[in-house]
């Protein structure tokens, strides 16, 4: 069974893409067949996995416009045992091109239908906005939404907006959409504020916050510049330990047994 999760937060810089690629990398290390889908025109997930977005010939742009994903569009990293459906700069025009199209909110869901049994996990990395691309990501989130939240005060202000967007998608497009969990990122144990944010997020999403908390980490910030997830760049770092813990927690919650 393929589980599809979408990572979303309209605020930039909260660790959304970092969580997508590092969670995906550790799921792959734990024996899962993983596909990361980059639907952000900035293509940060694509670049973070060592792929030049300017040299991508077939991308999520083509998938959204056609509602189909050719096998040749999937890039497989042998070292990481991780698959990627990359983004490209052309994706920036997709929202304009799709605005008059019928069923435009369902394009990504339909395009991913052909991967029903090929992968164990599909992680969709959305842009830091709440436009049509993100709506496509939410409608495709068959098994739920993962919300990375930075442990800083301003991050709390966007939670209500995310919740409202999810509710609107539930009411008009995908009634079964749910929040699978909130991932706390960039936690700094030296500050009282970070601990206060953790408490507030738990109050806002009771029972839905992952116990695995991702700390603020220089290694996590450095890894994308080398085109590697933290599991390959600095596997013994605290950031790697946090994402490995998160991957195991997700698998356990999904009832997936690992060795």
VOBA-1610 file (N, C-alpha, C; in pm, whole numbers, padded with zeros to 5 digits, always signed):
BEGIN
Unk+00084-00119+00000Unk+00000+00000+00000Unk+00088+00125+00000Unk+00057+00217-00088Unk+00132+00342-00096Unk+00070+00447-00005Unk+00151+00505+00082Unk+00108+00615+00167Unk+00157+00746+00108Unk+00066+00842+00096Unk+00101+00971+00036Unk+00081+01080+00140Unk+00189+01149+00173Unk+00185+01259+00267Unk+00233+01387+00199Unk+00167+01497+00229Unk+00206+01626+00175Unk+00260+01714+00287Unk+00376+01774+00263Unk+00436+01865+00361Unk+00399+02007+00322Unk+00337+02078+00416Unk+00284+02210+00383Unk+00303+02308+00499Unk+00336+02430+00464Unk+00336+02544+00555Unk+00356+02667+00468Unk+00264+02762+00476Unk+00272+02878+00388Unk+00385+02973+00428Unk+00443+02951+00546Unk+00556+03033+00590Unk+00686+02968+00542Unk+00771+03045+00481Unk+00898+02993+00435Unk+01000+02982+00548Unk+01102+02902+00528Unk+01210+02891+00625Unk+01178+02815+00751Unk+01079+02726+00746Unk+01041+02651+00866Unk+01096+02508+00865Unk+01170+02473+00760Unk+01225+02337+00753Unk+01137+02240+00678Unk+01050+02292+00593Unk+00958+02204+00518Unk+01033+02115+00420Unk+01114+02176+00335Unk+01191+02097+00238Unk+01295+02012+00308Unk+01359+02066+00410Unk+01456+01990+00489Unk+01392+01864+00545Unk+01269+01879+00593Unk+01198+01763+00648Unk+01160+01664+00538Unk+01117+01714+00424Unk+01078+01625+00315Unk+01194+01536+00271Unk+01310+01596+00245Unk+01421+01517+00191Unk+01486+01429+00299Unk+01496+01478+00421Unk+01562+01399+00524Unk+01473+01289+00581Unk+01344+01318+00593Unk+01250+01213+00632Unk+01247+01105+00524Unk+01240+01150+00398Unk+01240+01055+00287Unk+01365+00969+00283Unk+01481+01032+00307Unk+01608+00959+00303Unk+01615+00853+00412Unk+01566+00886+00531Unk+01571+00788+00639Unk+01465+00679+00622Unk+01351+00714+00565Unk+01253+00609+00533Unk+01314+00509+00435Unk+01389+00562+00338Unk+01456+00474+00241Unk+01561+00387+00308Unk+01636+00445+00402Unk+01737+00367+00474Unk+01674+00258+00559Unk+01552+00281+00598Unk+01480+00182+00680Unk+01404+00081+00594Unk+01437+00079+00465Unk+01384-00025+00377Unk+01259+00009+00300Unk+01215+00136+00306Unk+01095+00175+00235Unk+01128+00225+00094Unk+01038+00200+00001Unk+01051+00255-00134Unk+00988+00394-00132Unk+01071+00496-00155Unk+01028+00634-00132Unk+01041+00718-00259Unk+00937+00796-00285Unk+00939+00895-00393Unk+00913+01032-00334Unk+01002+01126-00361Unk+00981+01266-00322Unk+00932+01343-00444Unk+00822+01414-00428Unk+00761+01490-00538Unk+00778+01638-00506Unk+00851+01709-00590Unk+00879+01850-00568Unk+00783+01935-00651Unk+00686+02000-00585Unk+00593+02088-00658Unk+00613+02234-00620Unk+00735+02266-00579Unk+00772+02404-00549Unk+00853+02459-00667Unk+00809+02568-00730Unk+00883+02625-00843Unk+01028+02662-00808Unk+01055+02686-00680Unk+01192+02715-00640Unk+01281+02591-00649Unk+01218+02474-00652Unk+01288+02346-00671Unk+01396+02321-00567Unk+01372+02359-00443Unk+01473+02339-00340Unk+01495+02192-00307Unk+01388+02113-00307Unk+01406+01970-00281Unk+01488+01906-00392Unk+01463+01949-00514Unk+01537+01898-00629Unk+01686+01930-00615Unk+01716+02055-00587Unk+01856+02098-00572Unk+01922+02032-00451Unk+01846+02015-00344Unk+01902+01956-00222Unk+01941+01811-00240Unk+01889+01748-00344Unk+01926+01609-00374Unk+02024+01603-00490Unk+02089+01715-00518Unk+02198+01715-00614Unk+02158+01722-00760Unk+02034+01761-00788Unk+01986+01769-00926Unk+01979+01915-00969Unk+02037+01947-01083Unk+02033+02083-01138Unk+01895+02108-01197Unk+01817+02195-01133Unk+01679+02220-01177Unk+01674+02274-01320Unk+01779+02340-01363Unk+01781+02398-01497Unk+01806+02295-01606Unk+01847+02176-01567Unk+01873+02071-01665Unk+01768+01959-01660Unk+01658+01984-01588Unk+01552+01884-01579Unk+01466+01891-01706Unk+01454+01780-01775Unk+01377+01779-01900Unk+01228+01753-01879Unk+01195+01665-01785Unk+01054+01636-01753Unk+01037+01655-01603Unk+00939+01734-01563Unk+00925+01769-01422Unk+00779+01764-01378Unk+00755+01810-01256Unk+00618+01815-01205Unk+00532+01912-01288Unk+00595+02004-01356Unk+00521+02091-01448Unk+00447+02006-01553Unk+00520+01913-01613Unk+00461+01827-01716Unk+00353+01737-01655Unk+00377+01690-01533Unk+00279+01604-01467Unk+00148+01678-01441Unk+00158+01804-01397Unk+00039+01882-01369Unk-00037+01921-01496Unk+00037+01951-01600Unk-00028+01993-01724Unk-00095+01875-01795Unk-00034+01757-01786Unk-00086+01641-01858Unk-00167+01547-01771Unk-00148+01556-01637Unk-00215+01463-01548Unk-00156+01324-01553Unk-00029+01316-01595Unk+00037+01185-01608Unk+00187+01204-01580Unk+00250+01098-01529Unk+00394+01102-01503Unk+00462+00990-01580Unk+00535+01021-01685Unk+00608+00917-01757Unk+00721+00862-01670Unk+00751+00735-01687Unk+00854+00670-01607Unk+00989+00742-01619Unk+01014+00802-01734Unk+01141+00870-01757Unk+01157+00997-01673Unk+01048+01044-01614Unk+01054+01166-01532Unk+01113+01138-01394Unk+01108+01014-01350Unk+01155+00978-01216Unk+01306+00959-01215Unk+01372+01031-01126Unk+01517+01020-01111Unk+01547+00936-00988Unk+01625+00830-01005Unk+01654+00739-00893Unk+01799+00755-00851Unk+01819+00781-00721Unk+01952+00795-00665Unk+01995+00661-00607Unk+02088+00597-00674Unk+02132+00462-00634Unk+02193+00463-00494Unk+02273+00564-00467Unk+02340+00571-00336Unk+02239+00583-00222Unk+02140+00667-00242Unk+02041+00693-00137Unk+01922+00598-00142Unk+01911+00524-00253Unk+01794+00438-00276Unk+01666+00520-00264Unk+01669+00638-00327Unk+01562+00736-00315Unk+01523+00787-00453Unk+01392+00797-00478Unk+01343+00844-00606Unk+01291+00988-00595Unk+01301+01061-00706Unk+01260+01201-00708Unk+01186+01234-00836Unk+01070+01298-00822Unk+01003+01361-00934Unk+01037+01510-00920Unk+01131+01559-01001Unk+01187+01693-00978Unk+01095+01807-01021Unk+01130+01924-00973Unk+01065+02047-01018Unk+01159+02116-01115Unk+01109+02222-01177Unk+01189+02302-01268Unk+01131+02443-01270Unk+01207+02541-01318Unk+01157+02680-01321Unk+01026+02696-01397Unk+00999+02609-01493Unk+00876+02621-01572Unk+00750+02602-01488Unk+00766+02539-01370Unk+00650+02514-01284Unk+00586+02645-01237Unk+00663+02753-01238Unk+00611+02882-01194Unk+00491+02927-01278Unk+00484+02882-01403Unk+00372+02922-01489Unk+00253+02830-01483Unk+00265+02720-01406Unk+00158+02620-01406Unk+00027+02674-01350Unk+00033+02755-01246Unk-00090+02806-01185Unk-00169+02890-01286Unk-00098+02970-01365Unk-00166+03053-01466Unk-00223+02966-01577Unk-00146+02868-01621Unk-00190+02782-01731Unk-00306+02691-01693Unk-00315+02658-01564Unk-00420+02566-01520Unk-00549+02635-01478Unk-00546+02767-01465Unk-00658+02837-01404Unk-00790+02815-01478Unk-00786+02794-01609Unk-00908+02774-01686Unk-00940+02626-01709Unk-00851+02539-01659Unk-00868+02396-01686Unk-00967+02330-01590Unk-01046+02240-01643Unk-01140+02165-01560Unk-01064+02065-01474Unk-01106+02054-01347Unk-01041+01958-01258Unk-00898+01992-01226Unk-00865+02120-01229Unk-00726+02163-01211Unk-00670+02127-01072Unk-00757+02117-00972Unk-00711+02086-00836Unk-00674+01938-00820Unk-00711+01855-00917Unk-00691+01711-00903Unk-00578+01658-00992Unk-00507+01747-01060Unk-00407+01704-01157Unk-00296+01620-01094Unk-00245+01663-00980Unk-00136+01588-00917Unk-00185+01454-00866Unk-00302+01454-00804Unk-00358+01328-00755Unk-00372+01227-00869Unk-00424+01272-00981Unk-00442+01184-01095Unk-00309+01137-01152Unk-00212+01228-01154Unk-00081+01193-01209Unk-00011+01088-01124Unk-00031+01092-00992Unk+00036+00998-00903Unk-00037+00865-00892Unk-00155+00856-00950Unk-00234+00732-00939Unk-00161+00612-00999Unk-00077+00636-01098Unk-00006+00525-01162Unk+00101+00465-01072Unk+00135+00533-00961Unk+00237+00483-00869Unk+00177+00414-00748Unk+00054+00372-00761Unk-00021+00318-00649Unk+00054+00211-00571Unk+00119+00119-00638Unk+00186+00009-00570Unk+00338+00009-00589Unk+00391+00109-00656Unk+00534+00109-00685Unk+00616+00159-00566Unk+00556+00247-00485Unk+00627+00304-00371Unk+00551+00278-00241Unk+00629+00272-00132Unk+00567+00261+00001Unk+00527+00398+00052Unk+00610+00498+00021Unk+00582+00634+00065Unk+00607+00733-00048Unk+00512+00826-00063Unk+00530+00941-00152Unk+00518+01066-00066Unk+00623+01147-00067Unk+00624+01272+00010Unk+00622+01388-00087Unk+00521+01475-00074Unk+00504+01588-00164Unk+00549+01716-00095Unk+00647+01783-00153Unk+00698+01908-00097Unk+00634+02026-00168Unk+00553+02103-00094Unk+00477+02215-00150Unk+00554+02346-00143Unk+00514+02444-00223Unk+00574+02577-00211Unk+00525+02646-00084Unk+00599+02748-00037Unk+00557+02821+00083Unk+00448+02924+00050Unk+00335+02874+00004Unk+00220+02959-00030Unk+00096+02872-00028Unk-00020+02933-00045Unk-00144+02855-00040Unk-00221+02868-00171Unk-00148+02864-00282Unk-00209+02874-00414Unk-00248+02740-00471Unk-00268+02736-00602Unk-00317+02617-00670Unk-00221+02499-00660Unk-00092+02524-00660Unk+00005+02415-00647Unk-00011+02346-00512Unk-00023+02425-00407Unk-00040+02368-00274Unk-00174+02295-00262Unk-00278+02352-00322Unk-00409+02285-00322Unk-00398+02149-00390Unk-00323+02140-00501Unk-00299+02012-00566Unk-00229+01915-00471Unk-00133+01967-00396Unk-00063+01883-00300Unk-00154+01832-00190Unk-00244+01917-00143Unk-00337+01877-00037Unk-00437+01774-00086Unk-00490+01795-00206Unk-00587+01700-00262Unk-00523+01564-00286Unk-00393+01563-00315Unk-00322+01437-00341Unk-00279+01367-00213Unk-00293+01435-00097Unk-00245+01380+00031Unk-00340+01274+00085Unk-00336+01160+00022Unk-00430+01052+00054Unk-00427+01014+00203Unk-00308+01018+00261Unk-00294+00971+00399Unk-00268+01082+00499Unk-00266+01207+00452Unk-00258+01316+00548Unk-00153+01419+00518Unk-00153+01521+00602Unk-00063+01636+00588Unk+00038+01635+00702Unk+00163+01661+00667Unk+00267+01682+00766Unk+00299+01831+00768Unk+00292+01892+00886Unk+00312+02037+00898Unk+00439+02064+00979Unk+00547+02102+00914Unk+00667+02144+00989Unk+00644+02282+01049Unk+00677+02298+01175Unk+00659+02426+01244Unk+00789+02463+01314Unk+00842+02577+01278Unk+00964+02628+01341Unk+00934+02670+01484Unk+01024+02639+01575Unk+01001+02670+01716Unk+01036+02816+01747Unk+00964+02907+01681Unk+00977+03049+01705Unk+00838+03111+01705Unk+00825+03227+01768Unk+00695+03288+01790Unk+00616+03312+01662Unk+00681+03369+01560Unk+00610+03404+01437Unk+00552+03282+01367Unk+00611+03166+01391Unk+00561+03044+01327Unk+00421+03010+01375Unk+00388+03052+01497Unk+00257+03022+01552Unk+00146+03097+01478Unk+00180+03215+01427Unk+00077+03299+01365Unk+00019+03236+01239Unk+00096+03151+01173Unk+00048+03090+01049Unk-00033+02964+01068Unk-00037+02911+01189Unk-00105+02784+01210Unk-00255+02793+01183Unk-00314+02905+01222Unk-00457+02923+01198Unk-00488+02926+01049Unk-00400+02989+00972Unk-00421+02998+00827Unk-00410+02861+00762Unk-00314+02782+00806Unk-00300+02646+00753Unk-00425+02565+00783Unk-00472+02576+00908Unk-00591+02503+00949Unk-00712+02542+00865Unk-00728+02672+00839Unk-00839+02719+00757Unk-00832+02665+00613Unk-00711+02663+00559Unk-00693+02611+00423Unk-00729+02464+00416Unk-00682+02388+00514Unk-00714+02245+00518Unk-00865+02224+00528Unk-00931+02305+00610Unk-01077+02293+00626Unk-01150+02327+00497Unk-01099+02427+00423Unk-01163+02463+00296Unk-01147+02350+00193Unk-01030+02290+00190Unk-01009+02178+00097Unk-01097+02061+00138Unk-01110+02038+00268Unk-01197+01930+00317Unk-01341+01952+00272Unk-01388+02074+00285Unk-01529+02102+00257Unk-01563+02104+00110Unk-01466+02140+00025Unk-01500+02157-00116Unk-01437+02056-00211Unk-01324+01992-00171Unk-01252+01908-00266Unk-01220+01768-00215Unk-01182+01757-00089Unk-01132+01628-00038Unk-01173+01612+00108Unk-01294+01562+00133Unk-01347+01552+00270Unk-01260+01468+00364Unk-01183+01373+00310Unk-01104+01284+00394Unk-00967+01340+00431Unk-00936+01462+00387Unk-00807+01522+00418Unk-00793+01538+00570Unk-00675+01504+00621Unk-00652+01514+00766Unk-00507+01555+00792Unk-00484+01602+00912Unk-00348+01632+00956Unk-00289+01504+01014Unk-00185+01454+00952Unk-00119+01332+01003Unk-00032+01366+01123Unk+00031+01483+01118Unk+00113+01520+01232Unk+00188+01650+01210Unk+00230+01711+01320Unk+00308+01834+01318Unk+00451+01801+01357Unk+00546+01851+01279Unk+00688+01827+01306Unk+00750+01957+01357Unk+00801+01954+01479Unk+00864+02071+01538Unk+01009+02078+01491Unk+01048+02191+01432Unk+01182+02205+01375Unk+01257+02323+01435Unk+01388+02323+01415Unk+01476+02433+01457Unk+01460+02463+01607Unk+01449+02359+01686Unk+01432+02375+01831Unk+01566+02411+01894Unk+01565+02515+01976Unk+01685+02560+02046Unk+01659+02546+02196Unk+01718+02446+02256Unk+01692+02416+02397Unk+01742+02525+02491Unk+01822+02617+02439Unk+01877+02723+02525Unk+01776+02835+02552Unk+01666+02836+02478Unk+01569+02946+02493Unk+01438+02897+02553Unk+01380+02982+02637Unk+01249+02951+02693Unk+01141+02960+02586Unk+01162+03049+02488Unk+01064+03069+02383Unk+01038+02940+02306Unk+01144+02867+02275Unk+01127+02742+02199Unk+01038+02645+02275Unk+01059+02634+02405Unk+00977+02545+02487Unk+00833+02594+02493Unk+00813+02726+02496Unk+00678+02782+02497Unk+00606+02752+02366Unk+00680+02759+02254Unk+00620+02729+02124Unk+00577+02584+02119Unk+00660+02495+02172Unk+00627+02352+02175Unk+00495+02330+02249Unk+00478+02398+02362Unk+00355+02385+02440Unk+00235+02438+02362Unk+00251+02553+02296Unk+00142+02613+02220Unk+00099+02525+02102Unk+00197+02469+02033Unk+00166+02383+01919Unk+00092+02258+01966Unk+00135+02202+02079Unk+00065+02085+02134Unk-00077+02119+02176Unk-00099+02242+02222Unk-00235+02285+02257Unk-00321+02302+02132Unk-00259+02350+02023Unk-00330+02375+01898Unk-00362+02246+01824Unk-00272+02149+01834Unk-00289+02020+01767Unk-00273+01907+01869Unk-00367+01894+01962Unk-00352+01793+02067Unk-00346+01651+02010Unk-00244+01577+02052Unk-00229+01439+02009Unk-00178+01422+01868Unk-00142+01533+01801Unk-00100+01526+01661Unk+00044+01574+01639Unk+00115+01600+01747Unk+00253+01650+01735Unk+00350+01534+01755Unk+00442+01518+01661Unk+00541+01412+01673Unk+00631+01438+01793Unk+00666+01330+01863Unk+00755+01342+01979Unk+00898+01374+01936Unk+00935+01330+01816Unk+01069+01358+01765Unk+01077+01505+01725Unk+01167+01578+01790Unk+01184+01721+01765Unk+01318+01745+01696Unk+01316+01823+01589Unk+01438+01849+01512Unk+01507+01973+01568Unk+01632+01961+01612Unk+01702+02076+01668Unk+01757+02169+01561Unk+01789+02290+01600Unk+01862+02380+01511Unk+02001+02321+01491Unk+02045+02309+01365Unk+02168+02236+01337Unk+02242+02294+01218Unk+02370+02323+01237Unk+02453+02374+01127Unk+02466+02268+01020Unk+02480+02142+01059Unk+02496+02033+00963Unk+02374+02022+00872Unk+02254+02038+00929Unk+02132+02033+00848Unk+02130+02147+00747Unk+02181+02262+00788Unk+02183+02377+00698Unk+02286+02360+00588Unk+02396+02291+00617Unk+02503+02272+00520Unk+02471+02166+00415Unk+02402+02061+00455Unk+02384+01943+00370Unk+02331+01973+00230Unk+02229+02060+00213Unk+02177+02085+00078Unk+02280+02140-00020Unk+02377+02216+00031Unk+02478+02273-00058Unk+02568+02164-00117Unk+02566+02047-00056Unk+02642+01933-00109Unk+02553+01837-00186Unk+02425+01872-00199Unk+02331+01787-00272Unk+02302+01657-00203Unk+02306+01658-00068Unk+02289+01536+00009Unk+02192+01556+00125Unk+02117+01453+00161Unk+02040+01458+00285Unk+02136+01439+00402Unk+02090+01469+00521Unk+02176+01460+00639Unk+02221+01316+00665Unk+02144+01219+00621Unk+02179+01078+00642Unk+02308+01041+00571Unk+02341+01112+00462Unk+02464+01087+00388Unk+02572+01189+00420Unk+02532+01310+00453Unk+02629+01417+00476Unk+02692+01410+00616Unk+02608+01392+00717Unk+02658+01387+00855Unk+02570+01291+00935Unk+02585+01161+00909Unk+02493+01063+00968Unk+02498+01050+01120Unk+02604+01100+01183Unk+02612+01091+01329Unk+02572+01221+01398Unk+02530+01320+01322Unk+02494+01450+01379Unk+02361+01443+01453Unk+02335+01544+01535Unk+02209+01547+01610Unk+02090+01563+01515Unk+02110+01634+01404Unk+02003+01649+01306Unk+01967+01516+01242Unk+02069+01436+01211Unk+02045+01304+01154Unk+01972+01215+01253Unk+02012+01221+01377Unk+01947+01140+01480Unk+01800+01178+01494Unk+01772+01308+01484Unk+01633+01354+01497Unk+01547+01305+01382Unk+01599+01313+01259Unk+01519+01269+01144Unk+01507+01118+01137Unk+01607+01046+01183Unk+01594+00901+01190Unk+01486+00863+01291Unk+01484+00934+01404Unk+01381+00912+01504Unk+01242+00944+01450Unk+01232+01054+01374Unk+01104+01091+01314Unk+01056+00985+01216Unk+01147+00934+01133Unk+01111+00830+01036Unk+01059+00706+01107Unk+01126+00666+01213Unk+01084+00547+01289Unk+00949+00572+01357Unk+00929+00694+01406Unk+00802+00727+01471Unk+00687+00725+01370Unk+00712+00776+01251Unk+00609+00774+01147Unk+00576+00630+01108Unk+00679+00549+01088Unk+00656+00410+01050Unk+00580+00334+01159Unk+00615+00358+01282Unk+00546+00291+01392Unk+00399+00332+01397Unk+00373+00463+01380Unk+00236+00511+01380Unk+00156+00457+01263Unk+00225+00427+01152Unk+00158+00371+01034Unk+00146+00219+01042Unk+00201+00161+01148Unk+00194+00016+01163Unk+00288-00059+01074Unk+00399+00007+01034Unk+00498-00056+00947Unk+00611-00111+01031Unk+00641-00237+01018Unk+00749-00298+01094Unk+00881-00281+01021Unk+00986-00251+01098Unk+01120-00238+01040Unk+01216-00330+01114Unk+01327-00359+01048Unk+01427-00445+01111Unk+01508-00368+01215
//
